Amino acid sequence: MNKITESSSKYNDLEKMSVGELLANINKEDQTVPQAIERILPQIERFVLACVSRMRKGGRLFYLGAGTSGRLGIVDASECPPTFGVEHGIVVGLIAGGDSAIRKAVEFAEDDKEQGWKDLLEYDINENDVIVGIAASGTTPYVLGAIEKANSSGNLTGGITCNPNSPLDQLAQHSMVPIVGPEFVTGSTRMKSGTAQKLVLNMISTSVMIQLGKVRGNKMVDMQLSNDKLVDRGTKMIMQETGLEYEKANELLLEHGSVRKAVDSVRNA
């Protein structure tokens, strides 16, 4: 298979470029990523609609990847509880090699075709759960094995890859393939491919959570109040929605524990 992600960079003699030239050329390449995603918005939309349908029945969303792809899935999943107030375990990121691989690569972990499904089974996977495989190359055995098993188990599956006609593209029920072309440094898929994957993951989780009622207006009304900055943000949201002074809004927020409940307490009074 001819992997676009492994094809030679459009640029050569990188070591001879000035810092300014390096930065300008990297930026030039990065600007092509949103355009690549725009071309696959219908595919992302179809997946999100199918995902929301499963999650309304109690399903969970699992991201599965190796290396950079796995880390991006974990980042997106880990932000869902503080941002949208969902329980831990509703959106889950899994990486080949386990949690230690988040910081340090685990050799050959991605080559085990059975381990991805084994990792999912630890979460008591059911038919409403949604499995998204993330692999820039589209050939990672850890991901492919899990998607194959998920398909046969009746799960909804998605795939995010930057190589069209790759095994993941062909295997996932909902394939999302932003074709970003060769990387600035040949084969370094942490660059444009990683950026594309992160943007697609952001779009999936954000649109799913909005559809599930976790945003009101344009506000994160269920966000966790895990630091002073978020308490201050929540207080100002309540002020904006109710017209209350800061002190009273802050008091209500701390009493009710969420922007949504605090605002509703005023509206229902």
Secondary structure, 3 states (H helix, E strand, C coil): CCCHHHCCCCCCCHHHCCHHHHHHHHHHHHCCHHHHHHCCHHHHHHHHHHHHHHHCCCCCEEEEECHHHHHHHHHHHHHHHHHHCCCCCCEEEEECCCHHHHCCCCCCHHHCCCHHHHHHHCCCCCCCCEEEEECCCCCCHHHHHHHHHHHHCCCEEEEECCCCCCHHHHHCCEEECCCCCCCCCCCCCCCHHHHHHHHHHHHHHHHHHHHCCCCECCECCCCCCCCHHHHHHHHHHHHHHHCCCHHHHHHHHHHHCCHHHHHHHHHCC
